[in-house]
Each structure stands twice: as structure tokens, then as C-alpha cells.
Amino acid sequence: MCTESQVIMLEKTCKGTCEDKGAKVGNCHSKDFTEMSADELKERVKSLRMKAMEMATKLHDLAEEKLPDGWREIPEIAEQAYIAHRDYFEWKAKLDELKKSK
């Protein structure tokens, strides 16, 4: 199991100890959503939403303040924003599914 310090934030993968090299930060070795209480799932979604908004702001700031000179940063920041939003919407769908089942 990877610790938080072993997770490489920018690459969204574990540092060689995780068999799943595509493991997402926040999902890597965490509880499966079926093992989470509704409150834990809500907190996870809230945290992922905040991360997605942070990355959207970072992408916006790049466009507004650093372009055209900072053009080399586009792929990295865009990938981070994409992954943050993908994670948020995946976990939000799980929360919505849980709400419907009750």
C-alpha cells in the first residue's frame, strides 16, 4: 500500500510500489466506495470538487496571465485539470447512485 508521500501528484501515479500505474490520486489504495459511509462519500466528493475547482482556476490563470509566454505549461495543467474533473465526476456519480438506492 502506498503512503501519501509515495504518490506523485503531477503524474497521478504511485511511485513504483503500486501495480496499477494508472491509479488516481485520491483513489489509489483508498476504500472502495461500497465500503464508505454516506458521510465519508460526501466528504470525498466535496474534496474532489474543491480540487477540480482549484485546477480550473489554475488553468484559467494560465490563460489569463501567462500566455503566450507560458505555453509550455498548457499540457501539464490541462492534464491535471482533466484528471481532477474526471475523478470528481466519477465519485459524484457514485454518490448520486447511493442517494437513488435509499
Buried (B, 14 or more C-beta within 10 A) or exposed (E): EBEEEBBEEEBBBBEEEBEEEEBBBBBBBBEEBEEBEEEEBBEBBBBBBEBBBEBEEBBEEBEEEBEEEEEEBBEEBBBBBEBBBBBBBBBBEBBEEBEEEE
